[in-house]
Amino acid sequence: MTTTTTAAAGHAWRTLSVVSLASVLTGLGGSSINVALPEIARHTGADATAAGWILLGFQLTTTVLMVVFGRLADMFGRRRMYLLGLAVYTGAALSAGFAPGAWVIVALRVVQAVGAAMLLTNSAALVSDAFPRERLGEGMGVYVASFSIAGLIGPTLGGVLAANLGWRWVFWFNVPIGLICLAWGAVTLRRVEPAGRERGLDLPGSVLVLVTLGGLLLALSEFGRLGWGHPAVLAGLAAFAVGLPLFLARERRAAHPVVDLRLFHDRAFAFGTLASFLNAVARMGMVFLVALYFQAVRGDDPVQAGLKVLPLAVAAMIASATSGFVQRLTSARTLAVAGAATTTCGLLVLLATMSPDTPYVAVTAGLVLIGLGSGVFLPSNTTAILDGLPSERLGIVNAMRLMLQNTGNVVGTGLVLSVITAPLPAVLHQRVFAGTLSQVSGEAVGLLVTGYRWALACMAAVSVLTVLACLARRKAR
């Protein structure tokens, strides 16, 4: 191995260390809040809507801004965008810990999502740029495994902090990690002249994304509480129905579209991003759902609930870290099919065993299968989409992939939050998100479990569609 090759390999792994540390930071923020949300809701007096939007506001903002920041990074440089994202994310976390109420937390989570969008948009692109093609699978596997590490630590950390130090520390613990990551990134990431010379943003298209997705999310998150005939739900559906065709028409003629529809003429890319979207809908919120199940149905405290969801994160971490090496033996597209199929099996196990007193061994089996499937699917599918792209296209293409994946997160979260509470009277919805439903009555718990079955059935059906999309992508190649 030449000196130049050794230096390039060292830079690649140092870049990966920065990206992975930032991924752990954002992953810890999300997974800890998933478990601590009932504690936050109780102490801030958050109703079901505010509690839901602490999660949904972050996801919607991240989704809308991803492609914008992907293009800006291609134009002005990923290093600058990445470091700015770290600063914004860390500052918003510090401020959220001082928030006086639930809706202020929602607003600061939106600001935090701006920083997260800068980070997530550029993470996989930085890894793809730094690693040679023959080693990209390894780099991508470690990168995705960093989210699993966050998923491993975050639930327990969130439960411990909320139970012992108070809900504010669920935000404040991000600050020292963010400052360390910012310093290491400033030292490690190279200043590279942007390869792209194209200038321009599609701001009308970005606004239409916000209106369209925001309307759909409003309808999905509120129909269970308000009913399909409520003006707010109808307004959300109308915004989606009107905004979607307007958005597509805008993108066809925009000079710098938010979503470059021409890329979808490549059937392999189209099916790959469709699989990413469907997989996100199918698996999104599993840590939150299971942690909420143990608190609202079983009466566990946040620490106990956080410990009980660890098998998913452990399995995902192992599968992600090893998937890149397995890609030396088989293609990334084949592994993506296997991962999606394994996730489907895990969802079916949980669906078949869901009850107020489901044995923990059955929950563990389902979580392990979902973790293994997700850990294999995410790096493999990402590698299959990004492999071979020129550097100047990595940012925008990765941003499109992430935008559609996060759209799946948004849709999946909004749908699941409404479906699990749909069988319950609206007056009990706040009890669900506060984790205190088990104190009401056994009948109420039974209705919530019915909602869980409905949600798991929807997620399993979507996961089957993910497998079909992966198979179609293989044939397209």
BELBELGI-V525762 format. One record per residue. N is the residue number from 0. RES is the residue in three letters. PHI is phi in whole degrees, -180 to 180 (999 if undefined). OMEGA is omega in degrees with one decimal (* if undefined). D_CENTER is the distance of its C-alpha to the mean C-alpha in Angstrom with 1 decimal. Layout:
n = {N;N}
res = {RES;RES}
phi = {PHI;PHI}
omega = {OMEGA;OMEGA}
d_center = {D_CENTER;D_CENTER}
This chain:
n = {0;1;2;3;4;5;6;7;8;9;10;11;12;13;14;15;16;17;18;19;20;21;22;23;24;25;26;27;28;29;30;31;32;33;34;35;36;37;38;39;40;41;42;43;44;45;46;47;48;49;50;51;52;53;54;55;56;57;58;59;60;61;62;63;64;65;66;67;68;69;70;71;72;73;74;75;76;77;78;79;80;81;82;83;84;85;86;87;88;89;90;91;92;93;94;95;96;97;98;99;100;101;102;103;104;105;106;107;108;109;110;111;112;113;114;115;116;117;118;119;120;121;122;123;124;125;126;127;128;129;130;131;132;133;134;135;136;137;138;139;140;141;142;143;144;145;146;147;148;149;150;151;152;153;154;155;156;157;158;159;160;161;162;163;164;165;166;167;168;169;170;171;172;173;174;175;176;177;178;179;180;181;182;183;184;185;186;187;188;189;190;191;192;193;194;195;196;197;198;199;200;201;202;203;204;205;206;207;208;209;210;211;212;213;214;215;216;217;218;219;220;221;222;223;224;225;226;227;228;229;230;231;232;233;234;235;236;237;238;239;240;241;242;243;244;245;246;247;248;249;250;251;252;253;254;255;256;257;258;259;260;261;262;263;264;265;266;267;268;269;270;271;272;273;274;275;276;277;278;279;280;281;282;283;284;285;286;287;288;289;290;291;292;293;294;295;296;297;298;299;300;301;302;303;304;305;306;307;308;309;310;311;312;313;314;315;316;317;318;319;320;321;322;323;324;325;326;327;328;329;330;331;332;333;334;335;336;337;338;339;340;341;342;343;344;345;346;347;348;349;350;351;352;353;354;355;356;357;358;359;360;361;362;363;364;365;366;367;368;369;370;371;372;373;374;375;376;377;378;379;380;381;382;383;384;385;386;387;388;389;390;391;392;393;394;395;396;397;398;399;400;401;402;403;404;405;406;407;408;409;410;411;412;413;414;415;416;417;418;419;420;421;422;423;424;425;426;427;428;429;430;431;432;433;434;435;436;437;438;439;440;441;442;443;444;445;446;447;448;449;450;451;452;453;454;455;456;457;458;459;460;461;462;463;464;465;466;467;468;469;470;471;472;473;474;475;476}
res = {MET;THR;THR;THR;THR;THR;ALA;ALA;ALA;GLY;HIS;ALA;TRP;ARG;THR;LEU;SER;VAL;VAL;SER;LEU;ALA;SER;VAL;LEU;THR;GLY;LEU;GLY;GLY;SER;SER;ILE;ASN;VAL;ALA;LEU;PRO;GLU;ILE;ALA;ARG;HIS;THR;GLY;ALA;ASP;ALA;THR;ALA;ALA;GLY;TRP;ILE;LEU;LEU;GLY;PHE;GLN;LEU;THR;THR;THR;VAL;LEU;MET;VAL;VAL;PHE;GLY;ARG;LEU;ALA;ASP;MET;PHE;GLY;ARG;ARG;ARG;MET;TYR;LEU;LEU;GLY;LEU;ALA;VAL;TYR;THR;GLY;ALA;ALA;LEU;SER;ALA;GLY;PHE;ALA;PRO;GLY;ALA;TRP;VAL;ILE;VAL;ALA;LEU;ARG;VAL;VAL;GLN;ALA;VAL;GLY;ALA;ALA;MET;LEU;LEU;THR;ASN;SER;ALA;ALA;LEU;VAL;SER;ASP;ALA;PHE;PRO;ARG;GLU;ARG;LEU;GLY;GLU;GLY;MET;GLY;VAL;TYR;VAL;ALA;SER;PHE;SER;ILE;ALA;GLY;LEU;ILE;GLY;PRO;THR;LEU;GLY;GLY;VAL;LEU;ALA;ALA;ASN;LEU;GLY;TRP;ARG;TRP;VAL;PHE;TRP;PHE;ASN;VAL;PRO;ILE;GLY;LEU;ILE;CYS;LEU;ALA;TRP;GLY;ALA;VAL;THR;LEU;ARG;ARG;VAL;GLU;PRO;ALA;GLY;ARG;GLU;ARG;GLY;LEU;ASP;LEU;PRO;GLY;SER;VAL;LEU;VAL;LEU;VAL;THR;LEU;GLY;GLY;LEU;LEU;LEU;ALA;LEU;SER;GLU;PHE;GLY;ARG;LEU;GLY;TRP;GLY;HIS;PRO;ALA;VAL;LEU;ALA;GLY;LEU;ALA;ALA;PHE;ALA;VAL;GLY;LEU;PRO;LEU;PHE;LEU;ALA;ARG;GLU;ARG;ARG;ALA;ALA;HIS;PRO;VAL;VAL;ASP;LEU;ARG;LEU;PHE;HIS;ASP;ARG;ALA;PHE;ALA;PHE;GLY;THR;LEU;ALA;SER;PHE;LEU;ASN;ALA;VAL;ALA;ARG;MET;GLY;MET;VAL;PHE;LEU;VAL;ALA;LEU;TYR;PHE;GLN;ALA;VAL;ARG;GLY;ASP;ASP;PRO;VAL;GLN;ALA;GLY;LEU;LYS;VAL;LEU;PRO;LEU;ALA;VAL;ALA;ALA;MET;ILE;ALA;SER;ALA;THR;SER;GLY;PHE;VAL;GLN;ARG;LEU;THR;SER;ALA;ARG;THR;LEU;ALA;VAL;ALA;GLY;ALA;ALA;THR;THR;THR;CYS;GLY;LEU;LEU;VAL;LEU;LEU;ALA;THR;MET;SER;PRO;ASP;THR;PRO;TYR;VAL;ALA;VAL;THR;ALA;GLY;LEU;VAL;LEU;ILE;GLY;LEU;GLY;SER;GLY;VAL;PHE;LEU;PRO;SER;ASN;THR;THR;ALA;ILE;LEU;ASP;GLY;LEU;PRO;SER;GLU;ARG;LEU;GLY;ILE;VAL;ASN;ALA;MET;ARG;LEU;MET;LEU;GLN;ASN;THR;GLY;ASN;VAL;VAL;GLY;THR;GLY;LEU;VAL;LEU;SER;VAL;ILE;THR;ALA;PRO;LEU;PRO;ALA;VAL;LEU;HIS;GLN;ARG;VAL;PHE;ALA;GLY;THR;LEU;SER;GLN;VAL;SER;GLY;GLU;ALA;VAL;GLY;LEU;LEU;VAL;THR;GLY;TYR;ARG;TRP;ALA;LEU;ALA;CYS;MET;ALA;ALA;VAL;SER;VAL;LEU;THR;VAL;LEU;ALA;CYS;LEU;ALA;ARG;ARG;LYS;ALA;ARG}
phi = {999;-74;-61;-63;-65;-63;-64;-65;-66;-63;-63;-60;-73;-68;-60;-62;-66;-65;-62;-68;-65;-66;-67;-62;-59;-69;-66;-63;-60;-74;-70;-70;-68;-55;-84;-84;-56;-58;-66;-62;-63;-65;-82;-103;69;-69;-81;-61;-66;-64;-61;-64;-77;-61;-84;-72;-61;-62;-68;-65;-63;-59;-63;-65;-91;-60;-68;-59;-73;-63;-70;-61;-67;-62;-83;-117;113;-75;-60;-61;-66;-67;-67;-63;-61;-62;-66;-65;-61;-68;-63;-67;-64;-61;-68;-62;-66;-98;-62;-83;-160;-64;-72;-68;-61;-57;-63;-73;-66;-64;-63;-61;-66;-61;-65;-63;-63;-62;-73;-64;-61;-99;-62;-64;-66;-63;-65;-63;-71;-82;-95;-66;-56;-72;-112;-62;-60;-67;-61;-68;-65;-66;-59;-68;-63;-64;-66;-67;-61;-63;-66;-73;-88;-57;-59;-67;-61;-61;-65;-65;-63;-65;-78;-109;-110;106;-63;-63;-72;-65;-96;-67;-66;-67;-64;-63;-64;-63;-67;-62;-64;-63;-66;-66;-65;-63;-79;-91;-69;-83;-82;-119;-64;-56;-76;-84;-109;-68;-119;140;-129;-98;-66;-58;-65;-65;-64;-66;-61;-62;-66;-67;-68;-62;-64;-63;-66;-60;-66;-67;-82;-114;-66;-66;-88;-103;92;-66;-88;-69;-55;-66;-67;-63;-64;-64;-64;-65;-61;-68;-65;-83;-70;-62;-63;-65;-64;-63;-64;-63;-68;-69;-115;-71;-69;-131;-66;-61;-120;-77;-65;-65;-61;-78;-69;-78;-62;-65;-65;-61;-70;-65;-72;-62;-62;-62;-63;-66;-62;-65;-61;-72;-109;-62;82;-63;-62;-62;-61;-70;-63;-68;-58;-69;-84;-80;-95;-93;78;-72;-86;-59;-66;-62;-63;-62;-65;-75;-97;-61;-55;-63;-68;-61;-64;-65;-63;-64;-66;-65;-66;-95;-63;-63;-72;-67;-65;-71;-98;-147;-77;-63;-66;-66;-65;-63;-62;-62;-64;-64;-66;-66;-60;-60;-61;-63;-64;-67;-62;-64;-63;-70;-110;-65;-162;-63;-128;-57;-59;-63;-63;-70;-61;-61;-60;-64;-64;-63;-64;-64;-64;-62;-63;-65;-63;-82;-67;-60;-68;-68;-67;-64;-61;-63;-79;-91;-59;91;-74;-68;-58;-72;-106;-61;-61;-72;-68;-64;-64;-63;-60;-68;-62;-70;-65;-71;-60;-63;-60;-64;-63;-63;-65;-60;-66;-66;-60;-79;-67;-67;-98;-58;-72;-93;-61;-57;-66;-96;-61;-64;-62;-63;-75;-84;75;-115;-63;-63;-84;-85;-168;-65;-64;-63;-62;-61;-66;-64;-63;-60;-61;-63;-62;-61;-64;-65;-64;-62;-66;-66;-63;-67;-66;-62;-64;-62;-59;-64;-65;-64;-64;-65;-64;-61;-69;-64;-74}
omega = {-177.8;178.1;179.7;179.7;178.7;179.2;179.3;179.2;177.8;177.5;-179.5;-178.0;175.0;175.6;178.9;179.9;177.2;-178.2;-178.0;178.9;176.9;177.7;174.8;179.9;-177.8;178.6;176.6;179.7;-179.0;-174.4;178.3;178.0;177.8;-179.0;-175.0;-175.7;176.9;178.5;177.7;-178.9;-178.8;-173.2;178.3;-178.4;-177.2;171.6;-175.6;-179.3;-179.8;179.2;178.9;-176.8;169.6;175.1;-170.6;179.9;177.6;-176.2;-179.4;-179.3;178.7;-178.2;-176.2;-171.6;-173.2;-176.5;176.1;-179.1;174.6;178.5;178.7;178.8;176.5;-176.6;-169.6;176.1;-176.3;-178.8;-179.2;-179.1;-177.1;-179.2;176.5;178.1;177.8;-179.0;-179.3;-178.2;-177.4;179.0;178.9;177.5;177.7;-178.2;-178.0;178.6;178.6;-174.0;-178.9;-177.1;-173.0;-175.9;171.7;175.0;177.8;-178.6;-179.2;172.7;175.4;176.9;178.2;179.1;175.8;176.9;179.4;178.6;177.0;-178.7;-174.5;-179.7;-171.9;-173.2;-178.3;178.5;177.1;178.5;-179.1;179.4;-172.9;-173.6;171.6;-173.1;-175.4;179.2;-175.0;-179.7;179.2;179.4;-178.8;178.3;178.1;179.1;-179.8;178.5;179.6;174.8;178.8;175.9;176.8;177.4;178.6;-175.5;-169.5;-178.4;179.0;179.5;178.9;179.2;-179.2;-178.9;-178.0;-176.1;-171.8;-177.6;-178.7;-173.3;-177.5;-179.9;173.7;175.1;-172.8;-177.5;177.8;-169.1;-179.7;178.0;179.9;-180.0;176.9;-178.8;179.4;179.5;-179.3;177.8;179.6;179.8;-167.4;-173.6;-177.3;171.2;-178.4;177.0;-179.4;-179.3;-176.3;177.3;179.7;177.9;175.9;178.2;177.9;-178.3;175.4;177.7;178.3;177.5;179.2;174.8;-179.2;-179.0;-175.9;-179.9;179.0;177.5;178.8;-177.9;177.3;-179.6;-178.0;-175.6;-173.1;-174.9;-179.9;-177.6;-172.8;-176.2;-176.0;-177.0;-178.7;-178.6;-179.2;178.5;178.3;178.4;177.5;178.2;179.1;178.1;178.3;-176.4;179.7;-174.9;-176.6;178.5;177.1;179.2;-179.7;178.6;178.8;-175.6;-179.7;-176.7;-178.8;178.2;-179.7;-171.2;171.6;177.1;179.3;-174.7;180.0;178.6;-177.6;171.4;172.6;-173.8;179.9;177.2;-178.4;-179.8;178.5;178.9;174.7;178.0;178.2;178.4;-176.4;178.8;178.4;177.0;-173.5;-172.5;-173.7;173.6;-178.0;178.5;179.1;-177.3;-176.7;177.2;178.1;177.1;-177.3;179.0;-175.4;-177.0;-175.3;-179.8;179.0;173.8;-176.6;-179.3;179.0;-180.0;179.3;178.5;-174.9;177.9;-177.8;-178.4;179.3;-177.4;178.3;-179.7;-179.8;180.0;-179.6;-177.7;-179.7;-175.8;-177.8;-174.1;-179.5;179.5;177.4;179.4;173.1;-176.8;-179.3;-173.7;177.1;-178.8;177.5;178.7;178.5;176.9;-178.9;179.6;179.8;179.7;179.3;176.1;178.8;179.1;179.0;177.9;179.1;176.5;179.1;179.0;-176.4;-174.5;-174.1;177.2;178.0;-179.4;177.8;177.5;-177.0;178.9;177.4;176.6;-180.0;179.8;178.7;-179.7;179.6;179.1;178.1;178.4;177.7;-179.4;179.4;-179.5;177.0;-173.1;-170.1;179.7;-178.7;179.7;178.4;177.6;-179.1;-178.7;-171.6;-174.2;175.4;-179.7;174.0;-174.3;-175.8;178.2;-175.1;-176.0;-174.8;179.6;177.2;177.7;176.9;177.6;-178.7;179.3;179.9;177.0;179.7;172.4;174.7;176.3;-178.0;-179.1;-179.6;179.7;-179.8;-179.7;-176.2;-179.8;178.8;-174.7;-175.5;-179.5;-176.0;-179.5;-174.9;170.6;-177.1;-177.0;-178.7;-176.4;179.6;177.1;179.3;-174.7;173.1;178.6;-175.0;-176.5;-178.1;178.8;-176.3;-179.8;176.0;178.7;178.8;177.6;178.0;177.8;177.4;177.9;174.2;176.3;177.0;179.0;178.5;-178.7;179.7;176.8;177.1;-178.2;178.8;178.8;178.6;178.9;174.5;177.8;176.4;178.2;-179.6;178.2;177.5;177.7;178.7;177.8;178.5;178.8;-179.5;179.3;*}
d_center = {38.4;39.5;38.9;36.8;34.6;34.3;33.4;30.7;29.2;29.3;27.6;24.8;24.1;24.5;21.9;19.6;20.3;19.4;16.0;15.3;16.5;14.4;11.2;12.7;13.3;9.9;8.6;11.8;11.4;8.4;9.9;13.4;13.0;11.8;15.2;17.2;16.5;19.8;21.7;20.4;21.4;24.8;25.8;24.8;26.1;22.9;23.5;21.0;20.0;19.5;17.5;15.1;14.8;14.0;10.5;10.8;12.6;10.0;7.4;10.6;12.0;9.4;9.6;13.4;14.1;12.4;15.4;17.8;17.0;16.9;20.5;21.6;20.7;22.7;25.5;25.7;24.2;20.9;22.4;23.3;19.9;18.1;20.6;20.5;16.8;17.4;20.3;18.6;15.7;18.3;20.8;18.6;17.8;21.5;22.4;20.0;22.0;25.1;23.9;26.7;24.8;21.6;21.6;22.1;19.0;17.1;18.8;18.1;14.3;14.6;16.6;14.2;11.5;14.2;14.4;10.7;11.1;14.2;12.7;9.8;12.2;14.9;13.7;14.1;17.0;18.7;18.5;19.8;22.5;23.7;24.0;26.8;25.9;27.4;25.2;21.9;20.6;21.4;19.6;16.4;16.6;17.1;14.3;11.7;13.8;13.3;9.7;11.7;14.4;12.3;11.3;15.1;16.4;14.1;15.1;18.7;18.7;17.3;19.9;22.7;22.2;22.1;25.0;27.2;26.6;25.1;21.8;22.4;21.9;18.2;17.9;20.9;20.1;17.6;20.7;22.7;19.8;19.0;22.7;23.2;20.4;21.9;25.3;24.5;22.7;25.7;28.0;26.2;24.6;27.4;28.6;28.5;30.1;27.6;28.5;27.8;30.6;29.2;28.9;27.5;24.6;24.2;23.9;25.1;22.5;19.8;21.5;21.5;17.8;17.5;20.3;19.2;15.6;16.7;19.6;17.7;15.2;18.4;20.2;17.6;17.1;20.9;22.8;22.9;24.5;26.6;27.3;27.0;30.2;29.2;29.5;26.1;24.5;26.9;26.3;22.5;23.5;26.1;23.9;21.6;24.8;26.5;23.7;22.4;25.9;26.5;23.4;24.3;27.9;27.0;24.9;27.9;30.2;28.2;29.3;25.9;23.4;19.8;19.3;22.1;23.2;25.6;23.0;22.6;26.3;25.3;24.6;22.8;20.3;20.0;19.5;17.0;14.7;15.4;14.5;11.1;10.7;12.4;10.7;7.3;9.7;11.6;9.5;6.8;8.4;11.0;11.4;11.9;14.1;16.2;16.6;17.7;20.0;21.8;22.3;23.2;25.0;26.4;26.9;25.4;24.7;21.3;22.5;23.5;20.3;18.3;20.6;20.5;16.8;17.4;18.4;15.0;13.9;17.4;17.4;14.1;15.5;18.8;17.7;15.5;18.4;21.0;19.6;20.8;24.3;24.3;23.8;27.3;28.6;26.8;24.7;21.0;21.2;23.0;20.5;17.7;19.9;20.6;17.0;16.2;19.6;19.0;15.8;18.0;20.7;18.7;17.8;21.5;22.7;20.9;22.2;25.7;26.0;24.3;27.0;27.8;29.1;27.0;28.1;25.6;26.4;25.1;21.8;21.6;22.4;19.7;17.0;18.5;18.5;14.8;14.1;16.6;15.4;11.8;13.3;15.7;13.9;11.1;13.8;16.5;15.0;14.0;17.6;19.2;17.8;18.6;21.7;24.9;23.7;25.8;24.6;25.0;22.6;19.8;18.2;18.3;17.5;14.4;13.4;14.2;12.2;9.0;10.2;10.8;7.5;5.9;9.1;8.5;5.6;8.3;11.1;10.1;9.7;12.8;14.7;14.2;15.2;18.3;19.2;19.5;21.8;23.7;26.6;27.2;29.4;27.6;29.5;27.6;24.0;24.1;25.4;22.3;19.8;22.5;22.7;26.4;26.9;28.7;31.4;32.3;33.5;33.0;33.0;30.0;28.1;29.2;27.9;24.4;24.5;25.5;22.4;20.3;22.3;21.7;17.9;18.0;20.4;18.2;15.3;17.9;19.5;16.4;15.9;19.5;19.0;16.4;19.3;21.7;19.7;19.6;23.3;24.1;22.6;24.8;27.8;27.1;27.5}
